[in-house]
C-alpha cells in the first residue's frame, strides 16, 4: 500500500511538471493550428493582400528607370489624331521612333486589321523594324482573345498581354510564359526585355538550381505556385512571378504623341532604350489597380496598361542588370514554424508578465517589431506572413491572460492559508511568489530582520538587503524555481540595525490547486559556527601563503639563472639548452635551424661618450625591437655586452633566415630616442645554418660568430652567411 501511494505521488509530480513546462508550447501550438486552418481556408487572404499593398505604399519611391520611355496617347492626342490611329499615322510614329535608334519598340495596343489608308507602308515599316514587338491577347478559359498583326506574327515579333487579376481586381502578379496547345508563348514585357538584354550579351537559360526557372545572368525568377506567400489556392497557370512595382503611376519618362510627331522629343531620349507606345487617355479606360491603388477612393491611383507593362519590363531588366531583388516566399512548413514562433512569444511574454495592462503594452511593442521585421524583409525581396503571425502573437497572449485571471482567486486563498500555517513556526519563515516577492512572512522573520511584516509584503530582496546579498538570494531562489528540488544554502543576512548574520536557508517549492508556485524558505542562524570555521580557515590560509612565497622565491632564482638581468632576454645558459633541444628535434625530423649572431655597430662609442646608463637603456631598447621582429617560436638571447644571438627553428630554407636578417637590419637602423637624445646604431649579423654549415651546437655558434666578423670587416650594417668562401654577402 505504501509503495503504491509513493508511485502515485511520483507519477503525479512528473505529470504536473510536464504540464507546467509544456503549457507555453501547447498553447502556442493550439493557436498556430487554428490560424493555419483559417489561412488554408482563405479567411485571412484579403487582410494579407492588403498588408502587402501597405508595404508597397510605405516603401521609399525608387528612381525613374531611364531605360524605358513611354510615348503615351493622351486625350489631346486622341482629339487631334483620332482613335484608333490610321495605318499611315502609326507608320509615321514608328518611323520617327526608329530614326532615333532605340534598342526595342513595343506597341501596347491591339492591331490585327488595317485601319484607314497606308497599310502597305505600315507593313513595310514592320518589315524594317526587327526590334519591334506587337501585342496580342491569347484566348483564355472563356475563349476570348485578340489576335496580333498577321505580319508581326509571321515575323515572330509578338508577345501576349494577358494580365492576372487577384480577387480584388488588383494586379500583383506578372506572366512571363504561357503554354497553349503545347506551344510556349512569351509575354509582351519579357519579349521586349530579352531584346534589350541581348545587346548586353544576356540570354535566357534554365536556372542552375531549378532548371524549370528562368535565369538571366545571376537573376533567377521563382515561379509562383498556388500557395506561395499570401496566396491560397491561387490560379498559378502559366509562368507567373510576383510583380515588384517601382511605385505609383509616374515612375517612367513619358512624352505625348503630339510631342513626338512635332519633333519635340530629342532623339537621345529614345536612343538605345525601350520605347513603349500606348494609351494613357482616361476615356480609353485602359487602366488597372495595383498595390498602390486605394480601392476605397474609387479610381484614384489606377495605372495605365502601358505603364504596367513598363513596370514588368523594368523588373526584369533591374533583376538581370542591377541585382534588384525579386520577391521570394518561404515554403509552407517554414511559414507554419514562423507563425508558431510568434504564438510562443505571445504565450511566453503574457505568462511572464501576468498582468493584462503590461502584457498589452509589451505585445503592442513586440507586434510593432514583428511588422518592422516583415517590412524590412519586404524591402530586400522576401514576403513573410504578417497577419497570421500578428494574430498568433495577440491570440496566444489573450489565451494565457484568461487563464491567469482564473488562477488569481486561487492565489488569494492560498496566501491566507499559508499565513496561518507559518505563524505557528518559531524559526524565521518566508514565502515568495514566482516574481521573487514576499507574499507571506511569519513574526519570527519580522523580528529577525527588524522590520514589521507590513513593510515587507510585496517587496523583493533588492528593496531591503544590500545588492550583493540580494543577488545571492535571487540566484538560490531561481535554482529552486527552475529545478523544483529542495535546496539548503549558507548566506549572509543584514538586519535593519546593520548587524550581519550567517544563516542557512532551506528552500522548497510548493503548488496550490490552480498550479501557482510558491517558494518557502526556513532560516537557521549559524553565525557562531561560521566564526569558528573562519578562524580555522584563516590559519590554513596563512600556512598556504608561506608555502607559496617559498615556491615564488625558488622560481625567481631559477629565472635569474637563465635570463639576462638587464634586458630580461634568455642568457647563454638558456640559449644553449634550447638550441641543443632544437638541434636534436631538427635532426630527427630533417629540418633546418638558423643561428644569427648580432653585434651592434657604434655601441662602444655611445657607451664611452654618453655613459653606461645611456648604454644600458639603449641595450634594453634594442632587445625590445629585436623581440618585435621575430615569431613566437623564434628565440633571442643576449650573450653579454652588445652581442645577441637569434635562433630560428624549423625554417624551410636559407631565404627565411636572410629575410629575418634584413628585417633586423632595417629595424635597428631606425633612430633611438634615449634620455632626450637621438641615437643611431646599426648591426652586423653572421648567419649559420644547421646542418648546412655545422652539425653541432658549438661549431654552429662559432660559424655564425665568424660570419659576423666578416660582416664587420665588409663595412658593417649588413649580414654575411657562413661559408667556406665568404664572398656570399648581401648589403642591407
ZAMARKOL-494221 format. One line per field, with one value per residue (C-alpha): residue number from 1; x, z, y. Coordinates in Angstrom, 3 decimals. Last residue first. Layout:
N
fipa	[NUM|...]
east	[X|...]
up	[Z|...]
north	[Y|...]
This chain:
732
fipa	[732|731|730|729|728|727|726|725|724|723|722|721|720|719|718|717|716|715|714|713|712|711|710|709|708|707|706|705|704|703|702|701|700|699|698|697|696|695|694|693|692|691|690|689|688|687|686|685|684|683|682|681|680|679|678|677|676|675|674|673|672|671|670|669|668|667|666|665|664|663|662|661|660|659|658|657|656|655|654|653|652|651|650|649|648|647|646|645|644|643|642|641|640|639|638|637|636|635|634|633|632|631|630|629|628|627|626|625|624|623|622|621|620|619|618|617|616|615|614|613|612|611|610|609|608|607|606|605|604|603|602|601|600|599|598|597|596|595|594|593|592|591|590|589|588|587|586|585|584|583|582|581|580|579|578|577|576|575|574|573|572|571|570|569|568|567|566|565|564|563|562|561|560|559|558|557|556|555|554|553|552|551|550|549|548|547|546|545|544|543|542|541|540|539|538|537|536|535|534|533|532|531|530|529|528|527|526|525|524|523|522|521|520|519|518|517|516|515|514|513|512|511|510|509|508|507|506|505|504|503|502|501|500|499|498|497|496|495|494|493|492|491|490|489|488|487|486|485|484|483|482|481|480|479|478|477|476|475|474|473|472|471|470|469|468|467|466|465|464|463|462|461|460|459|458|457|456|455|454|453|452|451|450|449|448|447|446|445|444|443|442|441|440|439|438|437|436|435|434|433|432|431|430|429|428|427|426|425|424|423|422|421|420|419|418|417|416|415|414|413|412|411|410|409|408|407|406|405|404|403|402|401|400|399|398|397|396|395|394|393|392|391|390|389|388|387|386|385|384|383|382|381|380|379|378|377|376|375|374|373|372|371|370|369|368|367|366|365|364|363|362|361|360|359|358|357|356|355|354|353|352|351|350|349|348|347|346|345|344|343|342|341|340|339|338|337|336|335|334|333|332|331|330|329|328|327|326|325|324|323|322|321|320|319|318|317|316|315|314|313|312|311|310|309|308|307|306|305|304|303|302|301|300|299|298|297|296|295|294|293|292|291|290|289|288|287|286|285|284|283|282|281|280|279|278|277|276|275|274|273|272|271|270|269|268|267|266|265|264|263|262|261|260|259|258|257|256|255|254|253|252|251|250|249|248|247|246|245|244|243|242|241|240|239|238|237|236|235|234|233|232|231|230|229|228|227|226|225|224|223|222|221|220|219|218|217|216|215|214|213|212|211|210|209|208|207|206|205|204|203|202|201|200|199|198|197|196|195|194|193|192|191|190|189|188|187|186|185|184|183|182|181|180|179|178|177|176|175|174|173|172|171|170|169|168|167|166|165|164|163|162|161|160|159|158|157|156|155|154|153|152|151|150|149|148|147|146|145|144|143|142|141|140|139|138|137|136|135|134|133|132|131|130|129|128|127|126|125|124|123|122|121|120|119|118|117|116|115|114|113|112|111|110|109|108|107|106|105|104|103|102|101|100|99|98|97|96|95|94|93|92|91|90|89|88|87|86|85|84|83|82|81|80|79|78|77|76|75|74|73|72|71|70|69|68|67|66|65|64|63|62|61|60|59|58|57|56|55|54|53|52|51|50|49|48|47|46|45|44|43|42|41|40|39|38|37|36|35|34|33|32|31|30|29|28|27|26|25|24|23|22|21|20|19|18|17|16|15|14|13|12|11|10|9|8|7|6|5|4|3|2|1]
east	[71.197|74.132|74.464|77.358|78.422|82.184|82.937|84.317|83.945|80.534|78.736|76.224|77.130|74.740|74.969|75.330|79.138|81.653|82.949|85.152|82.140|80.252|83.235|83.171|79.539|80.452|82.984|80.357|77.836|80.450|81.331|77.653|77.223|80.531|79.466|75.998|76.857|76.082|77.707|77.326|74.440|73.134|72.163|72.578|74.957|74.288|76.516|74.983|76.483|74.195|73.407|73.350|71.906|70.989|68.572|68.809|66.109|67.080|67.096|65.189|66.506|66.869|65.962|68.906|67.865|64.610|66.168|68.985|66.533|64.187|67.150|68.267|64.732|64.634|68.113|66.909|63.827|65.925|68.071|65.244|62.049|62.735|62.247|63.872|65.153|67.641|68.751|72.013|72.888|76.215|76.259|77.877|76.876|75.412|71.932|69.315|66.618|64.314|61.889|58.550|56.719|57.875|60.537|60.969|59.233|61.726|64.578|62.969|62.561|66.152|67.455|65.526|67.053|70.535|69.962|68.885|72.063|74.211|72.535|73.431|76.903|77.881|77.322|80.807|82.088|78.772|77.920|81.326|81.137|77.695|78.910|77.938|75.913|76.879|74.451|74.964|72.044|71.529|69.332|67.762|66.752|64.503|65.044|62.680|65.100|67.968|65.666|64.463|68.009|69.023|66.069|66.876|70.521|69.415|67.053|69.745|72.497|70.260|69.134|72.731|73.836|71.100|67.399|66.224|65.232|67.216|69.461|69.405|69.864|67.845|68.530|69.874|67.604|64.548|65.557|66.141|62.705|61.011|62.597|61.454|57.928|57.835|58.751|56.130|53.510|54.387|54.014|50.677|49.369|50.235|48.469|45.419|45.153|45.162|42.496|40.314|40.394|39.362|36.639|35.204|34.907|33.076|30.857|29.595|28.678|26.789|24.698|21.200|18.638|16.144|13.136|12.201|9.020|8.942|5.424|4.060|0.510|-0.885|-4.525|-4.694|-1.679|1.981|5.071|8.825|11.494|14.218|16.349|18.279|21.462|22.358|25.462|24.372|25.278|24.138|23.136|20.114|17.684|19.252|21.982|21.880|24.836|24.285|24.536|22.389|19.819|17.888|14.639|14.202|11.875|14.720|13.873|12.099|14.664|17.638|15.939|15.588|19.316|20.251|17.799|19.188|22.757|21.972|20.099|23.234|25.410|22.718|22.379|19.051|15.558|14.212|16.557|15.177|11.708|8.671|5.006|4.957|7.982|6.726|3.555|5.645|7.327|11.112|13.927|15.106|15.000|11.823|9.972|11.200|9.857|6.529|5.913|6.145|3.704|3.710|7.387|8.256|10.534|8.362|7.464|5.839|7.728|7.018|9.115|9.941|12.046|12.062|9.314|6.645|2.961|2.982|3.818|0.393|-1.971|-0.044|-0.036|-3.841|-4.359|-1.844|-3.563|-6.965|-5.520|-3.719|-6.902|-8.620|-5.754|-5.785|-8.754|-7.286|-4.110|-6.043|-7.632|-4.222|-2.837|-5.500|-5.251|-1.469|-1.908|-4.303|-2.033|1.103|-0.767|-2.825|0.407|1.912|-1.267|-1.288|2.408|3.359|6.798|7.268|11.015|12.651|15.045|12.440|9.907|12.281|12.433|8.641|8.371|10.840|9.062|5.684|7.128|8.728|5.405|3.831|6.545|5.592|1.875|2.534|4.533|1.773|-0.998|1.023|1.613|-2.118|-3.263|-0.677|0.912|4.230|5.935|2.872|1.977|5.502|5.726|2.351|2.961|6.456|5.159|2.493|5.233|7.322|4.284|3.671|7.309|7.094|3.994|5.781|8.705|6.317|4.561|7.724|9.017|8.476|10.566|10.124|12.884|15.521|17.264|20.575|21.222|21.439|19.295|16.948|16.688|15.906|13.164|11.514|11.780|9.909|7.076|6.924|6.817|3.963|2.056|2.866|1.306|-1.784|-2.365|-2.278|-5.154|-4.303|-7.765|-10.409|-12.654|-11.064|-11.935|-9.840|-6.599|-4.240|-0.518|-0.794|-2.032|-5.450|-5.975|-6.321|-7.065|-10.306|-9.983|-11.528|-8.788|-6.159|-2.872|-2.825|0.301|3.626|6.586|10.168|12.945|16.178|19.329|18.291|14.912|15.881|18.895|16.463|15.149|11.329|9.815|9.882|6.203|5.377|6.921|5.409|1.961|2.293|2.870|6.109|6.692|9.695|8.796|7.734|4.566|1.943|2.678|5.974|8.686|6.272|7.622|5.281|5.255|6.119|3.855|4.778|1.484|-1.322|-0.947|-4.663|-4.406|-5.176|-4.100|-1.886|-0.068|3.325|3.115|0.068|-0.835|2.791|4.654|7.734|10.962|12.826|16.569|18.802|22.514|22.621|19.000|17.612|14.128|13.067|12.442|16.148|15.980|19.482|21.281|18.168|17.441|18.742|17.649|20.338|22.440|25.093|24.195|22.570|20.545|19.284|17.186|15.638|15.044|13.219|10.933|9.987|9.508|7.122|4.963|4.775|6.466|4.457|5.042|3.241|1.779|-1.777|-1.268|1.722|2.047|5.325|6.410|3.149|3.172|1.491|0.132|-2.565|-5.644|-9.159|-9.965|-9.853|-6.441|-6.003|-3.543|-2.992|-2.787|-0.729|0.949|4.144|4.569|7.626|7.849|7.988|4.843|3.036|4.297|2.646|-0.539|-0.893|-1.912|-5.055|-7.421|-8.763|-11.890|-12.351|-13.692|-10.664|-8.351|-7.534|-4.232|-4.284|-1.865|0.905|3.487|7.254|9.569|13.357|13.349|11.994|12.208|9.463|7.070|7.708|6.887|3.666|2.854|3.531|1.310|-1.456|-1.339|-5.036|-7.578|-7.142|-5.900|-6.735|-4.981|-3.676|-4.059|-2.457|0.857|3.220|6.713|9.979|13.449|17.043|16.048|17.775|16.328|15.141|13.143|10.960|10.105|9.495|7.170|5.116|4.893|3.778|1.122|-0.193|-0.395|-2.018|-4.665|-4.588|-7.607|-8.670|-8.416|-5.314|-6.280|-8.869|-6.964|-3.697|-5.397|-6.852|-3.452|-1.631|1.513|5.001|6.652|10.415|12.250|15.987|15.798|14.094|12.895|14.272|12.530|9.971|10.539|8.348|5.301|2.909|4.357|4.209|0.555|-0.156|1.475|-0.817|-3.884|-3.011|-2.672|-6.009|-7.787|-6.045|-7.007|-10.139|-8.611|-9.391|-5.667|-5.215|-8.037|-6.669|-3.159|-4.575|-6.272|-3.151|-0.983|-3.287|-3.098|0.681|1.288|-0.959|0.753|4.213|3.512|1.886|4.731|6.797|3.797|2.231|5.473|5.976|2.412|2.791|6.055|4.666|1.536|3.650|5.871|2.848|1.206|4.445|4.623|0.981|1.509|4.699|2.817|0.000]
up	[-46.041|-48.230|-49.079|-48.753|-50.423|-50.897|-47.563|-49.134|-46.799|-45.919|-43.159|-44.498|-44.036|-42.868|-43.217|-41.184|-41.082|-43.841|-45.046|-41.974|-39.680|-41.907|-41.793|-38.013|-38.082|-40.285|-37.674|-34.937|-37.042|-37.677|-33.951|-32.992|-35.363|-34.258|-30.617|-31.290|-33.573|-37.225|-38.883|-42.061|-43.826|-40.757|-39.332|-40.851|-39.937|-40.246|-39.120|-38.492|-38.186|-36.570|-36.745|-34.269|-34.249|-31.070|-30.694|-27.218|-24.654|-22.393|-25.316|-28.580|-30.929|-34.690|-37.192|-38.299|-35.780|-37.634|-41.102|-40.002|-38.142|-41.159|-43.421|-41.014|-40.879|-44.679|-44.696|-42.381|-44.494|-47.641|-46.124|-46.423|-44.849|-41.281|-38.347|-35.561|-35.958|-33.165|-32.672|-30.789|-29.262|-28.566|-27.216|-23.869|-22.982|-24.627|-25.008|-26.284|-28.962|-29.681|-32.501|-31.941|-31.120|-34.436|-34.529|-35.361|-32.207|-29.965|-31.774|-31.136|-27.419|-27.073|-28.881|-26.430|-23.469|-24.979|-25.468|-21.843|-20.730|-22.938|-21.555|-18.033|-19.141|-20.118|-23.004|-24.559|-23.722|-24.111|-27.311|-28.816|-27.712|-29.379|-32.792|-34.649|-32.541|-32.754|-33.895|-34.370|-36.350|-35.940|-38.400|-37.910|-40.800|-40.508|-41.109|-38.335|-36.011|-36.619|-36.255|-32.873|-31.613|-32.940|-31.165|-27.852|-28.060|-29.028|-26.046|-23.526|-25.107|-25.186|-21.571|-20.345|-22.587|-21.330|-22.196|-22.508|-19.457|-20.840|-17.871|-15.695|-18.594|-18.058|-17.069|-13.507|-12.721|-13.644|-11.440|-8.514|-9.064|-9.216|-5.884|-4.310|-5.631|-4.161|-0.714|-1.028|-1.912|1.114|3.417|1.805|2.316|6.017|6.344|4.542|6.916|9.912|8.320|7.533|11.123|12.324|9.646|10.772|14.383|13.279|10.930|13.861|15.886|12.958|12.122|12.489|10.844|8.144|6.541|2.956|1.031|-2.729|-4.123|-7.447|-8.656|-10.319|-9.565|-6.763|-4.991|-5.567|-3.342|-3.930|-1.238|0.250|3.308|4.381|6.469|8.034|8.823|10.418|9.659|12.048|10.392|12.593|9.816|9.610|7.209|6.170|4.827|3.124|3.535|1.173|1.522|-1.570|-2.137|-5.807|-8.302|-10.757|-12.147|-9.142|-6.749|-8.729|-9.157|-5.382|-4.957|-7.528|-6.087|-2.548|-3.858|-5.787|-2.774|-0.647|-3.126|-3.605|0.085|1.529|1.696|-1.738|-3.580|-1.575|-3.003|-1.667|-1.869|1.944|3.694|5.222|6.595|8.256|10.551|10.256|12.476|10.193|12.918|14.447|11.081|10.326|13.702|13.023|9.913|6.325|3.387|-0.119|-0.365|-3.960|-6.057|-9.189|-8.848|-5.488|-2.219|1.218|4.285|7.524|10.556|13.056|15.722|13.353|14.214|12.029|9.119|8.988|9.246|6.568|4.259|4.331|3.523|0.691|-0.820|-0.886|-2.826|-5.275|-6.018|-6.914|-9.228|-11.073|-13.337|-14.380|-15.350|-17.758|-19.498|-19.757|-21.329|-24.032|-24.784|-25.214|-27.642|-29.722|-29.792|-31.101|-33.321|-34.800|-35.569|-37.194|-39.181|-40.465|-41.252|-43.367|-44.937|-48.450|-49.089|-51.552|-49.561|-48.717|-47.866|-45.259|-43.617|-43.678|-42.092|-39.367|-38.796|-38.523|-35.916|-34.014|-33.975|-32.613|-29.947|-28.777|-28.830|-27.011|-24.399|-23.851|-23.730|-21.387|-19.004|-18.861|-18.642|-15.978|-15.759|-17.134|-17.672|-18.901|-21.183|-22.581|-23.064|-24.797|-27.155|-27.960|-28.476|-30.892|-32.642|-33.035|-34.197|-37.057|-38.209|-37.926|-40.136|-42.659|-42.731|-43.392|-46.174|-48.140|-47.800|-50.374|-52.875|-54.497|-56.934|-55.532|-57.816|-58.892|-61.247|-64.687|-64.510|-61.692|-62.966|-66.510|-65.470|-63.029|-65.532|-68.134|-65.687|-64.606|-68.236|-68.885|-66.002|-67.540|-70.866|-69.046|-67.371|-63.562|-61.168|-58.173|-57.617|-59.489|-56.435|-53.218|-51.306|-53.853|-52.686|-55.583|-54.832|-54.869|-58.471|-59.962|-63.721|-66.502|-70.218|-69.925|-73.381|-71.986|-69.357|-72.019|-71.263|-74.421|-75.550|-77.334|-75.420|-76.261|-74.848|-74.874|-77.014|-78.351|-77.218|-75.156|-77.451|-80.318|-78.583|-78.310|-79.572|-83.201|-83.726|-84.198|-80.836|-78.884|-80.313|-79.325|-75.745|-73.890|-70.765|-68.531|-66.125|-62.454|-62.977|-61.605|-58.181|-57.365|-58.822|-58.992|-57.940|-59.541|-58.078|-60.808|-63.058|-65.565|-66.974|-64.588|-60.910|-60.153|-56.406|-53.865|-51.040|-51.741|-49.135|-49.909|-52.228|-52.042|-55.746|-57.035|-58.385|-60.485|-58.990|-61.437|-61.107|-61.500|-61.895|-65.700|-66.690|-65.239|-65.926|-63.574|-64.647|-64.232|-60.514|-59.023|-62.073|-63.502|-67.158|-69.669|-71.088|-72.962|-71.722|-74.054|-73.151|-76.579|-75.822|-72.700|-74.620|-76.862|-73.778|-72.030|-75.028|-75.169|-71.394|-71.384|-74.231|-72.699|-74.350|-75.748|-75.308|-77.680|-76.374|-77.065|-75.170|-72.864|-71.234|-70.317|-68.304|-66.567|-63.886|-60.484|-58.167|-60.434|-58.464|-59.249|-55.562|-56.237|-57.863|-61.528|-63.921|-67.180|-70.676|-72.960|-75.230|-77.142|-80.906|-83.110|-84.577|-88.143|-89.092|-86.102|-86.968|-90.380|-89.023|-86.618|-83.270|-82.398|-79.598|-77.094|-75.574|-75.179|-71.644|-70.488|-72.007|-75.666|-76.048|-76.116|-78.622|-78.666|-81.148|-80.714|-82.916|-82.826|-86.271|-87.687|-91.500|-92.057|-89.725|-91.639|-94.890|-93.309|-92.275|-95.758|-97.246|-94.806|-95.705|-95.605|-92.860|-90.266|-91.389|-89.086|-86.110|-84.254|-80.474|-78.306|-76.456|-79.419|-78.136|-79.562|-78.731|-78.655|-79.852|-82.906|-83.007|-86.576|-85.248|-83.189|-86.166|-88.361|-85.746|-85.407|-89.178|-89.625|-86.934|-88.654|-92.076|-90.575|-89.011|-85.303|-83.449|-82.394|-83.747|-84.420|-82.861|-80.270|-79.487|-78.992|-76.642|-74.550|-74.066|-76.292|-74.378|-75.821|-72.862|-72.324|-70.633|-69.850|-67.624|-64.819|-62.615|-59.076|-56.488|-54.062|-50.452|-49.382|-47.350|-50.300|-51.183|-47.528|-47.458|-50.506|-48.740|-45.764|-48.003|-49.574|-46.111|-44.969|-48.036|-47.641|-43.985|-44.491|-47.341|-45.747|-45.589|-43.592|-41.186|-40.597|-40.160|-37.612|-35.605|-35.652|-34.507|-31.548|-30.479|-30.950|-28.925|-26.114|-26.000|-26.149|-23.313|-21.150|-21.664|-18.594|-16.254|-17.893|-17.706|-14.069|-13.132|-14.868|-13.058|-9.650|-10.127|-11.138|-8.082|-5.764|-7.332|-7.023|-3.319|-2.735|-4.328|-2.336|0.913|0.000]
north	[45.586|44.627|40.957|38.564|35.327|36.010|34.305|31.103|28.132|29.542|31.395|33.895|37.545|40.293|44.029|47.235|46.870|47.615|44.264|43.859|43.952|41.487|39.135|39.459|38.308|35.345|34.247|34.451|32.465|29.769|29.661|29.311|26.355|24.860|24.908|23.466|20.565|19.725|22.723|24.791|23.014|21.139|23.595|27.048|29.860|33.587|36.474|39.857|43.331|45.860|49.544|52.388|55.892|57.769|60.689|62.196|63.008|60.130|57.660|58.232|55.540|56.188|53.465|51.285|48.634|47.861|47.747|45.444|43.212|42.925|42.129|39.395|37.942|37.781|36.228|33.454|32.672|32.655|29.882|27.360|25.986|27.143|24.750|26.782|30.357|31.172|34.809|35.570|38.940|40.672|44.271|43.364|39.826|36.722|38.185|35.725|35.800|32.872|32.063|30.236|33.492|34.897|37.565|41.243|42.555|40.778|42.543|45.910|45.207|43.985|47.084|49.302|47.439|47.772|51.518|51.939|50.156|52.381|55.507|54.406|53.280|56.786|59.162|59.169|55.697|53.828|55.699|54.932|51.314|50.908|52.036|48.860|46.398|42.718|40.044|36.265|34.736|30.963|29.055|25.613|23.342|20.272|16.526|15.411|13.621|16.052|19.054|17.748|17.247|20.672|22.332|20.691|21.832|25.328|25.497|24.454|26.539|29.630|29.058|29.049|31.955|34.262|34.448|38.079|40.141|43.068|43.941|40.795|38.399|35.266|31.637|31.844|34.794|32.739|29.786|32.127|33.674|30.263|29.296|32.546|32.011|28.479|29.874|32.603|29.993|27.862|30.883|31.780|28.233|28.372|31.731|30.358|27.379|29.706|31.909|28.872|27.703|31.157|31.317|27.965|29.177|32.332|30.291|28.177|31.265|32.867|29.769|31.331|29.000|30.165|28.389|29.316|28.516|29.224|29.282|28.010|28.631|25.476|26.227|23.642|25.135|24.498|24.189|24.622|24.237|26.439|25.694|28.783|28.549|31.884|33.933|37.173|40.784|43.524|46.796|47.633|46.553|43.114|42.002|38.310|36.370|33.014|29.231|27.150|24.373|23.212|21.298|20.433|22.138|22.594|26.043|27.572|26.073|27.347|30.722|31.152|30.483|33.130|35.667|35.224|35.587|38.777|40.202|39.810|41.687|44.353|45.183|43.977|45.507|46.515|44.130|41.182|41.820|43.679|42.564|42.103|43.631|46.877|45.215|42.485|44.985|45.391|44.116|41.316|38.646|40.117|40.096|36.571|35.353|37.099|34.990|36.222|35.729|37.263|38.122|38.968|36.763|37.047|33.355|34.080|34.149|32.608|33.433|31.626|32.707|29.805|29.545|28.059|28.801|31.910|29.617|27.912|30.901|32.843|29.835|29.592|33.275|33.117|30.068|31.829|34.764|32.502|30.562|33.835|34.825|31.477|32.270|35.624|33.789|31.544|34.499|36.177|32.990|32.803|36.534|36.279|33.362|35.448|38.525|36.775|34.308|37.171|39.031|35.929|35.246|38.864|39.244|36.219|36.875|38.257|38.475|40.887|43.072|45.726|43.021|41.578|45.014|45.184|41.735|42.717|46.031|44.263|41.915|44.816|46.675|43.498|43.342|46.848|46.052|42.772|44.700|47.254|44.639|42.418|45.309|46.032|42.409|41.479|38.028|39.372|36.010|34.108|37.021|37.074|33.303|32.959|35.869|34.607|31.058|32.326|34.274|31.114|29.123|31.564|31.203|27.403|27.475|29.709|27.252|24.357|26.361|27.124|30.644|33.362|35.280|38.677|39.521|41.857|44.351|42.782|45.751|44.101|40.961|41.997|45.569|44.455|42.007|44.420|47.266|45.198|44.430|48.085|49.239|46.799|48.403|51.802|50.713|49.460|52.810|52.790|53.409|55.606|57.041|55.075|54.761|56.005|52.834|50.940|52.522|51.809|51.404|47.609|47.925|48.726|48.786|51.355|51.031|53.007|54.625|57.847|58.047|58.725|56.961|54.820|53.024|53.194|51.771|52.725|50.530|52.492|52.735|56.133|57.421|60.491|60.990|61.614|64.762|64.688|67.951|66.838|67.673|63.970|63.046|65.938|65.125|61.501|62.594|62.015|59.913|59.174|56.392|56.285|58.337|55.960|54.505|52.834|50.607|47.679|44.280|41.750|38.243|35.759|33.684|31.004|29.714|28.894|29.829|30.150|30.794|28.059|30.385|33.358|35.462|33.933|30.948|28.676|28.231|28.206|31.241|30.571|31.897|34.200|33.550|36.615|35.895|36.388|35.939|32.694|31.305|28.503|24.891|24.096|24.915|25.006|26.433|28.085|27.371|29.941|33.279|35.231|38.132|39.572|43.154|43.661|40.525|42.267|44.790|42.154|39.997|42.864|43.404|39.718|39.551|42.529|41.218|37.762|34.801|31.919|28.170|25.824|22.547|23.557|26.836|27.376|30.771|32.468|35.514|36.409|39.125|39.128|41.819|43.265|44.275|43.111|42.386|38.618|38.948|39.778|38.129|40.028|38.534|40.789|38.255|38.961|39.385|39.755|36.251|37.679|35.730|37.223|40.697|40.383|38.838|41.800|40.368|38.445|39.412|36.854|35.415|31.668|31.813|29.837|32.422|33.003|34.784|38.580|40.036|42.625|43.846|43.875|45.954|45.381|43.735|47.041|47.131|44.540|46.359|49.576|47.798|46.567|50.139|51.489|48.773|49.684|53.365|54.168|53.695|50.996|47.577|44.610|42.927|45.974|45.679|48.325|48.305|48.762|47.919|49.265|47.895|49.187|52.635|54.100|57.667|57.018|54.075|56.434|58.630|55.561|54.050|57.242|57.694|54.063|54.566|57.683|55.980|52.857|55.070|55.661|54.269|56.770|60.297|62.375|65.730|64.660|61.447|63.308|65.814|62.988|61.366|58.891|57.956|57.538|55.809|55.669|52.783|52.630|55.730|53.811|56.670|56.456|54.279|55.681|54.660|51.701|52.667|52.226|48.825|47.738|48.798|46.652|43.678|44.278|44.496|41.139|39.603|41.008|39.644|36.263|35.718|33.603|31.587|28.203|27.437|30.626|29.883|26.370|27.750|30.180|27.426|25.229|28.141|28.850|25.197|25.012|28.178|26.937|23.550|25.122|27.540|24.877|22.404|23.279|23.200|20.144|18.181|19.165|18.177|14.812|14.111|15.112|12.993|9.993|10.401|10.649|7.586|5.644|6.527|5.617|2.192|1.627|2.388|0.000]
